[in-house]
């Protein structure tokens, strides 16, 4: 399905959640400034009480002559909106967590349970939207590709600043939840500014994200990049990716502490224990999760081993937030 609207009315996208020339430049005329540019949208049927998942992708495509080929260079920027419960399988859930709890994302203010970066966003919806005891969320992710005589290459792409992306997220969440029949009692709005918590990403070093005891051997010429994210009383994030030009970042390691109830619920159903990278505690009367995941590319590089590194993460963060060992589990 394409965007709806005709002159003089602005086109709308994703079940009416977004409109042309509203919010970030991706939805405005600026994104169509390149030669041969066109914006289009494809969307599934909207969510409903009997259809709890839905997706929508807005794409800006453009092209230009390639001096080294008779075929043009083509460029494709995409923003994908998804609504539905978090993945049921552990492997897919961990991949979901790696993307949306990335250290580059900052927490939403005003009691909203989610994270927003320039190229991604996630909001956990109220329990009324749960499906099979799994929380439902609205997510936004971006991707960009260039294709020419050197082949198809991934390119950096930022949707907009965090406030713009946050407004896109809340507009989409309000629309999707309403159509699914679980619209929150209070409108999803931002009244406070976004606080950027992420530091600039940097070459991964040890201790990772400066967390005592989270020790890896990365090597001198490593392409691993670390992102120190939120460091708060109710949320802490740290992520590592393998970065190589022309391909999407590949998640390599993830460490999270969360104690907001709806964020904690995102980890329900995953295997638990130090050996599984997930333990629970009660800290100051709040249910709290400590989570760690090391992908195969970094396996064997933790010192002394993955399980001890995760235990060190849990101990270090527990100490920082004043969670005594006697309160655990």
ABEGO torsion letter per residue (X at the ends): XBBBEBOABBBBBGGGABBBGBEBAAABAAAAABBGBBBBBBBBBBBBAABABBBBBBBBBBBBBBAABABBBBBBBBBBBBBEBBBABAAAAAAAAAAAABAABBBBBGGBBBBBBAABBBBBBBAAABBGGBBBBBBBBBBBBBBBAAEBBBBBBBAEBAAAAAAAAAAAAAAAAAAAGABBABBBBBABBBBBABBBBBBBBOBBGGBBGBBBBAEAABABBBBBBBBBAABBBBBBBBBBBGBBBBBABBBBBBABAAAAAAABGBBBEAAAGBBBBBBGGBBBBBBBBBBAAABGABOABAAAAAAAAAAAAAAAAGBBAAABX
